[in-house]
Amino acid sequence: MQYYYGNQMPLRVLDEAEFWKHQEEEHTIVIRELVRNLEQKYVEALQGWEKAFSEAHHRVIRYIETVNRSNGQVSQALYQDILQLTQFCLQQSEQFIRFCRTLMEASEPISTNPTAKVVLNHIIVESEYFIGVAQTILYQQ
């Protein structure tokens, strides 16, 4: 987490969410590129995840722009909206982790590809990292 924000928690949490939602979006592409013979239903699911992460990423960027325009005067309503967005992003990451674990168990091309399993485990660890950051911020409030 970037601690140079000092007491500007909204920008800290939005910075993390912006980075990690973009990472998760890219992870969907990595999986599809790595496992060329992935079952079509999983390809389509990953495309859906890519779109969902992109939408979340853009939502976070809109909030960053709003906070930046507020000149440090974040209203209580905006603050609560940021916390709700953080909670949404956290839950989205939890669901993606469950999906990745399902992929490792249910997809034949992944279950027989040691490299794909290592990459998926790495992707899971990265999403878990974001969840930890988000929880820390949410539980401090």
C-alpha positions in Angstrom: 0.0 0.0 0.0 1.2 3.5 -0.7 1.6 5.3 2.6 2.5 8.6 1.2 -1.1 9.7 1.4 -0.8 10.3 5.1 -4.3 10.7 6.5 -6.0 10.7 3.1 -7.5 7.2 3.5 -9.9 7.5 0.5 -7.0 8.0 -1.9 -5.1 5.1 -0.3 -7.8 2.6 -0.7 -8.8 3.8 -4.2 -5.2 3.6 -5.3 -5.0 -0.1 -4.2 -8.4 -0.9 -5.7 -7.4 0.8 -9.0 -4.2 -1.2 -9.2 -5.6 -4.6 -8.2 -8.8 -4.5 -10.3 -6.6 -3.8 -13.4 -4.3 -6.7 -12.4 -7.2 -9.0 -12.0 -8.5 -7.9 -15.4 -5.1 -8.7 -16.9 -5.0 -12.1 -15.1 -8.1 -13.2 -17.0 -6.2 -12.7 -20.3 -3.1 -14.4 -18.9 -5.1 -17.5 -18.1 -6.8 -17.6 -21.6 -3.4 -17.1 -23.3 -1.6 -19.7 -21.2 -4.2 -22.4 -21.6 -5.0 -22.3 -25.3 -7.2 -25.4 -25.2 -9.3 -24.2 -22.3 -12.9 -25.3 -22.4 -15.2 -22.8 -24.1 -17.4 -22.3 -21.0 -14.3 -21.2 -19.0 -13.1 -19.0 -21.8 -16.5 -17.3 -21.8 -16.5 -17.1 -18.0 -13.0 -15.5 -18.1 -14.2 -13.0 -20.7 -17.1 -12.1 -18.3 -14.6 -11.7 -15.5 -12.5 -9.4 -17.7 -15.5 -7.2 -18.4 -16.5 -7.1 -14.7 -13.0 -6.2 -13.6 -12.8 -3.5 -16.3 -16.1 -2.0 -15.1 -14.9 -2.1 -11.4 -11.6 -0.5 -12.5 -13.3 2.3 -14.3 -15.7 2.9 -11.3 -12.7 3.2 -9.0 -11.0 5.7 -11.4 -14.2 7.8 -11.4 -14.1 7.9 -7.6 -10.4 8.8 -7.6 -11.2 11.8 -9.9 -14.1 12.8 -7.6 -11.8 12.7 -4.5 -9.1 14.6 -6.4 -11.6 17.3 -7.3 -12.8 17.6 -3.7 -9.6 19.3 -2.6 -9.3 17.2 0.5 -12.9 17.8 1.6 -14.4 14.4 1.3 -18.0 14.4 2.4 -19.3 11.7 4.7 -21.6 10.5 1.9 -18.6 10.2 -0.5 -16.6 8.5 2.2 -19.3 5.9 2.7 -19.6 5.3 -1.0 -15.9 4.6 -1.2 -16.2 2.1 1.7 -19.1 0.4 -0.2 -17.0 0.3 -3.4 -14.1 -1.2 -1.4 -16.4 -3.8 0.0 -17.7 -4.6 -3.5 -14.2 -4.9 -4.9 -13.2 -7.2 -2.0 -16.2 -9.5 -2.6 -15.5 -9.5 -6.3 -11.9 -10.7 -5.6 -13.2 -13.4 -3.2 -15.6 -14.7 -6.0 -12.8 -14.6 -8.5 -10.6 -16.7 -6.2 -13.3 -19.3 -5.9 -13.6 -19.3 -9.7 -9.9 -19.8 -10.1 -9.9 -22.7 -7.7 -12.8 -24.3 -9.6 -10.8 -23.9 -12.8 -7.9 -25.8 -11.3 -10.2 -28.6 -10.1 -12.6 -28.9 -13.0 -10.7 -27.9 -16.2 -8.9 -30.8 -17.7 -6.3 -28.7 -19.6 -5.5 -26.8 -16.4 -5.5 -29.9 -14.1 -2.9 -31.5 -16.4 -0.7 -28.4 -16.8 1.7 -27.8 -14.0 2.6 -24.3 -15.3 -1.0 -23.3 -15.4 -1.5 -24.4 -11.8 1.5 -22.4 -10.7 0.2 -19.3 -12.5 -3.3 -19.7 -11.1 -2.0 -20.1 -7.6 0.0 -16.9 -8.1 -3.1 -15.1 -9.3 -5.0 -16.3 -6.2 -2.3 -15.1 -3.9 -2.3 -11.7 -5.5 -6.1 -11.4 -5.2 -5.8 -12.5 -1.6 -3.3 -9.8 -1.0 -5.8 -7.2 -2.2 -8.4 -8.7 0.0 -6.1 -8.3 3.0 -5.4 -4.7 2.2 -9.1 -4.0 1.7 -10.1 -5.7 4.9 -7.4 -3.7 6.8 -8.9 -0.5 5.5 -12.5 -1.5 6.1 -11.9 -2.8 9.7 -10.0 0.4 10.6 -13.2 2.4 9.9 
